Amino acid sequence: MRVHANAKLGPAGRLALVLLIKEGASLRAAAQVSAVSVATAHRWWHRWLQADAEDRARGAWLADRSSCPHRQPRRTPEELAVRICAVRQATGWGPRLVAGATGQPHQTVWKVLRRHGLSRRPPADREAPNRYEWPCPGDLLHMDICSYSRFRRPGHRTTGDRSQRNRQWMADSTRVGYDYAHAIVDDHSRLAYVELHEDQKAATVTAFFERALAFFESHDISTRRLMTDNAFNYVRNRSLRELLAAREIRHLTIQPYRPRTNGKIERFHQTMGREWAHGREYPSSAHRASLLEDWLEHYNHRRPHSAIGNRPPISRVHNL
C-alpha cells in the first residue's frame, strides 16, 4: 500500500488510532497518544465509520485518497487528449513536436501524455535468457579484449575529487594511453587466462592466443573451438587463422551487434573490472598491472563462482 510521503501515520498507526477510539478513548486523547492532531483522528475515525464490512476486512479504508478534485472544468477535453496520444504513438515525437502538430501548448501536451502514461517511451522488450554450457573443458573458449586507462596517480574515479585544482588529469601531458587486457575464458570450467598489452594488433592477438593454448594444455585442456566477436583483429587475422587451422580449432563468431552470445567473457570482464581494476585505489596503473597475476590466481583457484555451484573454476578441470 502506497502512503503519502508527508503522512503522519502509516496504515498500522491509523488502525491503532481507530482501535483506541473504539475502546472508549476520546478523539483528543487518541490523537495525543498517536502524536497527531484532533482533525487527523477525526478523519480516520469517520472513514472507518463510513466503510462497509468488506472494506474494513480488506483494509481499504486505510489507503490514502487521491487529492485530485472531483470537478475539473478547465481540464483538456478527452477528444483532444485522444488526438494528442494518437500523434505521440504514431510518431514517437516528444511533447514539443506533438504540441506543434496539434496546436496545443507544450505544457498541456506534457500533462496529457503523463496522465495517460505516454510521457516516456516504453522499455524495449528483453528476450528470455538463452543459457548454455558445453559439457567438457576445452569444448569452447571465449576471447575478447577490454581496455583500461593508464595513470600516474589516482584520479577522480577513486578519490572523488573533481575540483578545479585536480583537473590536471584532463591535460594532454597526463594521458599515458591504455592497457589492453586480452582475456580467454573456458566455457565449461570458467578457467581464465589474461595478459596486459600495449595494443590489440593482429600479431599481439595471435601470440597471446598461442600462450593461452599452452596455459590450458598445462591443465590437460585440449581446445576444440574458439568464439570471438567480429573485430578486425579476429576475423581478418591471417596468422590467427593459420594457427587455428594448424591446431584444428574451429573459429566461431557472434552475430553482429549481439555481444550476449559471447556473454561469459563479457561477464568476466565486468568481474575483473569491479574486483581488480576498480576494486581498490592504486597509486599508478603500473602498480595495478603488477597485481593482475595475483588476482587471476585468486579467481581461478579460490574465488567461488556462482554459476558453477560456488566453486572455483579449477575444480572443474579434468586433472582434478
Residue pairs with C-beta under 8 A, 6 or more apart in sequence:
1 11
1 59
1 62
1 63
2 63
2 64
3 10
3 11
3 64
4 64
7 64
8 35
8 36
8 40
9 17
9 34
9 36
9 40
9 44
11 59
11 62
11 63
13 34
14 44
14 62
15 59
15 62
16 34
17 30
17 31
17 34
17 36
17 41
17 44
17 45
18 44
18 45
18 48
20 29
20 30
20 33
20 34
21 27
21 30
21 41
21 45
25 33
27 38
27 41
27 42
27 45
28 38
28 41
30 41
30 45
31 37
31 38
31 40
31 41
34 40
34 41
47 61
48 56
48 61
50 61
51 60
51 61
54 60
55 61
76 84
76 104
76 108
76 111
76 112
80 102
80 104
80 112
81 112
81 115
81 116
83 102
84 98
84 102
84 104
84 109
84 112
84 113
85 112
85 113
85 116
85 118
87 93
87 98
87 101
87 102
88 98
88 113
88 118
89 118
91 97
91 98
91 101
92 121
93 101
95 106
95 109
95 110
95 113
95 119
96 106
98 109
98 113
99 105
99 106
99 108
99 109
102 109
110 119
113 119
133 187
133 188
134 140
134 187
134 188
135 188
136 188
136 318
137 186
137 188
137 189
137 191
137 216
137 219
137 221
137 316
137 317
137 318
138 186
138 188
138 216
138 221
138 222
138 223
138 224
139 187
139 188
139 224
139 225
140 186
140 187
140 188
140 224
140 225
140 226
140 227
140 252
141 184
141 185
141 186
141 187
141 212
141 216
141 223
141 225
141 226
141 227
142 184
142 185
142 186
142 187
142 227
142 228
142 262
142 264
142 265
142 268
143 182
143 183
143 184
143 209
143 212
143 226
143 227
143 228
143 234
143 265
144 183
144 228
144 229
144 262
144 265
144 266
144 269
145 180
145 181
145 182
145 183
145 200
145 205
145 231
146 180
146 181
146 183
146 269
146 272
146 273
147 178
147 179
147 180
147 181
147 200
148 178
148 179
148 181
148 273
148 277
148 285
148 288
149 177
149 178
149 179
149 285
150 176
150 177
150 178
150 179
150 285
150 286
151 169
151 174
151 176
151 284
151 285
152 174
152 176
152 284
152 285
153 283
153 284
154 281
154 282
154 283
155 169
156 162
156 166
156 169
157 278
158 278
158 281
158 282
159 166
159 281
168 174
176 285
177 198
179 196
179 197
179 198
179 285
179 289
180 196
180 197
180 198
180 199
180 200
181 194
181 195
181 196
181 269
181 272
181 292
182 194
182 195
182 196
182 197
182 200
182 204
182 205
182 208
183 192
183 193
183 194
183 265
183 268
183 269
183 272
184 192
184 193
184 194
184 209
184 212
184 265
185 191
185 192
185 264
185 265
185 268
186 192
186 216
186 221
186 313
187 264
188 316
189 221
189 308
189 313
189 314
189 315
189 316
189 317
190 264
190 268
190 305
190 307
190 308
190 313
190 316
191 216
191 219
191 221
191 300
191 313
191 314
191 316
191 317
192 268
192 296
192 299
192 300
192 313
193 211
193 212
193 215
193 216
193 296
194 272
194 292
194 296
195 208
195 211
196 289
196 292
197 204
197 208
200 231
200 233
201 233
202 233
202 236
202 237
202 238
202 239
202 240
203 239
205 233
205 234
205 237
205 240
206 237
206 239
206 240
206 243
209 226
209 240
209 243
210 243
213 223
213 247
216 222
216 223
219 314
219 317
219 318
219 319
220 317
220 318
220 319
221 317
221 318
223 247
223 249
224 249
224 250
225 249
225 250
225 251
225 252
226 244
226 249
226 250
226 251
226 252
227 252
227 253
227 254
227 261
227 262
228 234
228 235
228 251
228 252
228 253
228 254
228 262
229 253
229 254
229 259
229 262
230 253
230 254
230 256
234 240
234 253
235 253
240 251
241 251
243 249
244 250
244 251
254 261
254 262
255 261
259 266
260 266
271 299
272 295
272 299
275 295
275 299
276 288
276 291
276 292
276 295
277 288
282 288
282 291
299 312
299 313
300 312
300 313
300 314
301 312
301 314
302 312
303 312
304 310
304 311
304 312
305 311
305 312
305 313
308 315
308 316
314 320
